[in-house]
Amino acid sequence: MNLTHQNSKIIFGLKVRQLRIEKDLSFKQLSTAAGMSVSYLNEIEKGKKSPKMDKVKTLAAALETTYDELISPVLKGKLAAVGELLHSNFLNELPLDLFGIELSKVVEIIANSPSRVGAFISTLVELSRNFEFKEENFYFNAVRAYQELHYNYFEDIEQSIDKFSKTYKLPTTRAVPVNLLASILKKHFGYQIVENDLAEYPELKHLRSIFIPKKKQLILNPQLNEKQKALQLGKELAYNYLKLKERIHTSSFLKVNNFQIVLNNYIAGYFAVGLLVNLETFKKDLQYFFEQPTWDKSYLLQLLLKYDVSPEVLFQRFNILPHHFGMPKMFFMRMIHDPAVDTFQIDKELHLNRQHEPHANNLDEHYCRRWLSISQLKNLTANGKTSGQVEVGLQLSKYTETEDEYICFTIARPAYFPSTKNVSVTIGLLADTELKEKMKFLGDPSIPRKRVSVTCERCPIMDCEERISPPTAIEKREHKFKMEKALNRLMKS
């Protein structure tokens, strides 16, 4: 074991601590036996210091073990789980700096209570196995937590977007032409852009784009529409302009190697959305929208046409609400509907300021059919909308569990290539007094109002016509409450 490496220092320190405790030695006693200061031994156990070979031998003798055993990278017993964690290089992959956490502090926690940390890690490992939670899931969730921590708004990226737009003279009050983005990639970044259906590689035919570094070639699937092409080109411009070296080479993740790749993919997407929907112009658009005394869904349709973007891109640009409009209590949610089997799945969500309703439920329960996200998808299917057509809606949703009320904007559309499903995206904002003052049309009596829940299984609204599953979770809870009540009566009798 090379004691100059950080993880090796941690393992060595943990072994010294484990042996010292097993031998029932105090720091002072080990200090006397090994001829080392108490402070130096303390630094060793915390993984901050690594002794030279002669001192390791002295320590081994004082701890009544061998030199080879002491420098072995294997941790045993209660520390085995910690050893697996350290050998996986997981600590080095943690994006601790993004959250203002020092690695040395994490190491100190492990050193101070290794058995408890080991038990905690074992629990996490067991949970991850049971729920098929993989390392990549952690990276994606870490990025989402990073977004939420910063209210999904990053001034440094916004400044880069503004500088790029001015440098390459992108239009700011209308849609950015796809051919302009392609021209910039070719002329200024040396790209080759080709449309190829990859017939020779049928396994890759569902991918929207593939970047081949050695040729600096971007392959675009010919089935992409202009909106999809613009987003893919915008992300490529981000990778180059922002000099994001670690990246994926396909439009979607096939393999996740480290956290930085996931973070860079998010940054590239943020940059691309900002290029397509100009910040200053969009601020004016939203200011006008919020000042209207009545709700008019046609305005959202006008914005989609103005910027020629997908509903997802338009709603992603609503990220400016917390920073520029003082509206931080919001969530974003994307839902997928498969009409063939009539199932609904949340595949993306983001909560700012706090965890809001609604939220994803991974217990195989049925989402409330009163959600606007679902009703708009059902309308889409019932009306037989085809590619390019959308359903737009607004609803005030009051949650029975919390009494919180949200104003929800939803746009549903048939999924673009390669999916045959339908998609809805929703922006929800907590409809408190402050929001009602800023969003004038919230007083419009024509806006539909509904009491909703998260899932049918947890919904106490018994006369719900839209219910498709009995309130099993409520029934279990009530049954448990009755049992506890009966037990209390028995104990007092």
MONORWO-V65376 format. One line per field, one symbol per residue. phi: phi as a letter, one per 20 degrees, with the letter a starting at -180 (. if undefined). psi: psi as a letter, one per 40 degrees, with the letter a starting at -180 (. if undefined). Layout:
# MONORWO-V65376
phi=???
psi=???
This chain:
# MONORWO-V65376
phi=.efeegfffffgffffffffffeldegffffffemcfffffffffemeccffgffffffgffelceffffeffeddmfegffffffffmfgfefefffdmdegfffffffffbffffffffgffffffffdledgffffffffffffffdllccffffffffffgffdlffddbfefffffffffffdcmeddcdbelgfcgfdfeffbcddgfdlddedffefeffffgffffffffgefelefebedcfcfdbdebfffffffffffgfffffecfgfffgfffffgfeffcfcfffffffffgelcfgfffffffffgffdcmceebccbdcdddffdldccedbbbddmaedeebfcddmddfgfegfgefffffgffemfdgnecddbcbeddeffdmfdceddccdbfffgeededccccdccfeegffffedgffefffffcbeccecgfdeeffeffegcbffffffffffffffffffffffef
psi=hheeidddddddddddddddddefhidddddddefiiddddddddeedihiiddddddddddefaiddddehehhibeeddddddddeedddehfdddefhhddddddddddgdddddddddddddddddefhidddddddddddddddeffhhdddddddddddddefiieeaihhddddddddddeefihhihhefdegdeeeeidihhhddefhhhhheeiiddddddddddddddddefgdhiieidihdhhdiddddddddddddddddddghddddddddddddeheihhddddddddddefiiddddddeeeedddeefgegiihhhhhhhddefihhhehihhidihiiiiihfefihiheeidddddddddddefiiheiihhiiihhhhddeeihhhhhhhiihiiheieaihihhhhhhgaddddddgdeeeheehihihiadiddehegdfhdeheiigdddddddddddddddddddde.
